[in-house]
Amino acid sequence: MAIPMHAIPSRVEGIELGPLGVEVEILRESHGLLYPWARLLSETSFAVIIAVLGWTYLRDRRTSYVLATTVVGTLVVTVVLKGLIGEPRPFVLHVVSPLTNPDEPYGSFPSGHTSRSFALAAAYHLERRDALTAILWIWAALVGCSRVVLGVHWPHDVIGGALVGITVAVATHRTARLWVRFLSIVDPLARGVRAWRWYVR
C-alpha cells in the first residue's frame, strides 16, 4: 500500500523529511505520559457513549435517538475515510512504538476514538446544554490526547477526528429539527384527512 506523502514525518533520527516534524516531536515527548490514565481514557470511548445513551433514553427519548444516530453516522464516515485515505500510523514509520493494540496499521486518519467521542459531546451540547455538556467536551479532548500518548495516532488524526464528529453532530441536529418541523406540518394534515374520512362515512 502506498504511503501518502503527508504522512511521512519530517524528522526521523535527525533526518529532515517533510512537514510533520512538529507532530513527530509531540509524539515522542508525550509518548507514554501518564500511561495508565491514558490507557483508561482510551478504553472509555464506547462505555461512556452507552452510558450517556442509556441515561438520556430514560429522560428524553428524542435526544437519545439523535445521539445514537450521530454516533452511528460518525462511525460510518470514519470507517469510509480510513479506507479511502489509508494513512499509516506512527509506529509503521518507526516514530514511536504503540502502547495499545491498534485496529489496523493503515487506518490512522481520522481517529475513530476521537471522532465518536466528539460526536457525542457535540450532539449532547446541541440537544441539552446542561452540566454534563462541559464534562463530555473535556472527556472527548482527553480521549483524543490519549490516542497520541499511546502512539497510535498522529496529532492531526485527532484534530481530524474531532472535526468529523462535530460536523456529523451538527448535520444530524439540523436534520432532526427539519424532520420535527416537517412532522408538525404533516401531522395536522393527516389528522384532518382522517377526520374528513370519518365524517363522510
C-alpha positions in Angstrom: 0.0 0.0 0.0 1.3 3.4 -0.9 2.2 5.8 1.9 0.6 9.2 1.5 3.3 11.9 1.3 1.7 14.0 4.0 2.0 11.0 6.4 5.8 11.0 6.3 7.3 12.6 9.4 9.7 15.5 8.9 12.4 14.3 11.4 13.2 10.6 12.0 16.6 10.0 13.7 17.7 13.6 12.9 16.9 13.4 9.2 14.7 16.2 7.7 11.9 14.6 5.7 8.9 16.8 5.3 6.1 18.8 7.0 5.3 16.7 10.1 8.4 17.5 12.3 6.3 19.2 15.0 4.0 16.2 15.2 6.9 13.8 15.5 8.3 15.8 18.4 4.8 15.9 20.1 4.5 12.1 19.7 8.0 11.5 21.1 7.7 13.9 24.0 4.3 12.7 25.1 4.8 9.0 24.4 3.8 7.0 27.5 2.9 10.2 29.5 0.6 9.2 32.4 0.2 5.8 30.6 -2.3 4.1 33.0 -4.6 7.1 32.8 -4.2 7.5 29.0 -5.0 3.8 28.5 -8.0 4.0 30.7 -9.3 7.1 28.9 -8.8 5.4 25.6 -10.8 2.4 26.7 -13.8 4.5 27.9 -14.9 5.6 24.4 -17.8 3.1 23.9 -18.6 2.7 27.6 -19.3 6.4 28.1 -21.3 6.5 24.9 -23.5 3.6 26.0 -23.9 5.1 29.5 -25.0 8.5 28.1 -27.4 7.0 25.6 -29.0 4.9 28.3 -29.3 7.9 30.7 -30.8 10.2 28.0 -33.2 7.4 26.9 -34.7 7.3 30.3 -35.1 11.1 30.4 -35.7 12.2 26.8 -36.1 9.5 24.1 -35.9 12.0 21.3 -32.4 13.2 22.5 -31.2 9.6 22.8 -32.3 8.9 19.2 -30.4 11.9 17.9 -27.3 11.0 19.9 -27.4 7.4 18.7 -27.9 8.5 15.1 -25.0 10.9 15.4 -22.6 8.3 16.8 -23.6 5.7 14.2 -23.2 8.3 11.4 -19.8 9.3 12.7 -18.7 5.6 12.8 -19.7 5.2 9.2 -18.0 8.3 8.0 -14.9 7.5 9.9 -14.6 4.0 8.5 -15.1 5.3 5.0 -12.4 8.0 5.4 -10.0 5.5 6.9 -10.4 3.2 4.0 -10.1 5.9 1.4 -7.0 7.6 2.9 -5.2 4.6 4.3 -2.7 6.7 6.3 0.0 4.7 8.2 0.1 5.0 12.0 3.2 6.5 13.7 4.6 3.1 14.6 4.5 1.9 11.0 7.1 4.7 10.2 9.0 3.8 13.4 8.4 7.1 15.1 7.1 5.6 18.3 6.0 2.1 19.5 2.3 1.6 20.2 1.3 1.2 23.8 -2.0 -0.4 22.9 -3.3 -2.7 20.2 -4.4 -0.6 17.2 -7.2 -1.8 14.9 -5.1 -1.7 11.7 -1.7 -0.3 10.7 -3.0 1.9 7.9 -6.2 3.4 9.4 -4.7 6.3 11.2 -6.8 9.2 9.8 -9.1 10.2 11.3 -9.0 8.9 14.9 -12.1 6.8 15.5 -12.0 7.1 19.2 -11.8 10.9 18.9 -14.5 11.2 16.3 -17.1 9.3 18.2 -16.2 11.0 21.5 -16.5 14.5 20.0 -19.7 13.4 18.1 -21.3 12.5 21.4 -20.1 15.7 23.1 -21.2 18.0 20.3 -24.6 16.2 19.8 -25.3 16.4 23.6 -24.3 20.1 23.6 -26.7 20.9 20.7 -29.6 19.0 22.3 -29.4 19.7 26.0 -26.6 22.0 27.2 -26.7 21.1 30.9 -24.0 20.4 33.4 -22.9 17.2 31.6 -22.1 19.1 28.5 -18.8 20.5 29.8 -17.8 17.1 31.2 -18.3 15.5 27.8 -16.3 18.1 26.0 -13.4 17.7 28.4 -13.6 13.9 28.2 -13.6 13.9 24.4 -10.5 16.1 24.4 -8.7 13.8 26.8 -9.7 10.7 24.8 -8.1 12.4 21.7 -4.9 13.2 23.6 -4.7 9.7 24.9 -4.5 8.3 21.4 -1.4 10.4 20.7 0.2 9.5 24.1 -0.4 5.8 23.3 1.4 6.2 20.0 -1.4 5.0 17.7 -2.4 8.4 16.1 -0.7 11.5 14.8 -1.9 14.8 16.3 -3.7 15.7 13.0 -5.6 12.4 13.2 -7.1 13.6 16.5 -7.9 17.1 15.1 -9.5 15.5 12.0 -11.5 13.1 14.2 -12.8 15.9 16.3 -13.9 17.8 13.2 -15.6 14.7 11.7 -17.5 14.1 14.9 -18.6 17.8 15.3 -19.6 18.0 11.7 -21.8 14.9 11.8 -23.4 16.1 15.1 -24.3 19.5 13.6 -25.7 17.8 10.4 -27.7 15.3 12.4 -29.1 18.1 14.7 -30.2 20.2 11.8 -31.8 17.3 10.0 -33.7 16.3 13.2 -35.0 19.8 13.5 -36.1 19.8 9.9 -37.8 16.5 10.5 -39.7 17.8 13.5 -40.9 20.8 11.5 -42.0 18.5 8.7 -44.0 16.4 11.1 -45.6 19.5 12.7 -47.0 20.3 9.2 -47.8 16.9 8.1 -49.4 15.6 11.3 -52.3 18.1 11.4 -53.0 17.4 7.7 -53.1 13.7 8.3 -55.5 14.1 11.2 -57.7 16.4 9.1 -57.8 13.8 6.4 -58.7 11.0 8.9 -61.4 13.2 10.4 -62.9 14.0 7.0 -63.0 10.3 6.0 -64.8 9.6 9.3 -67.3 12.4 8.6 -68.2 11.3 5.0 -68.9 7.8 6.2 
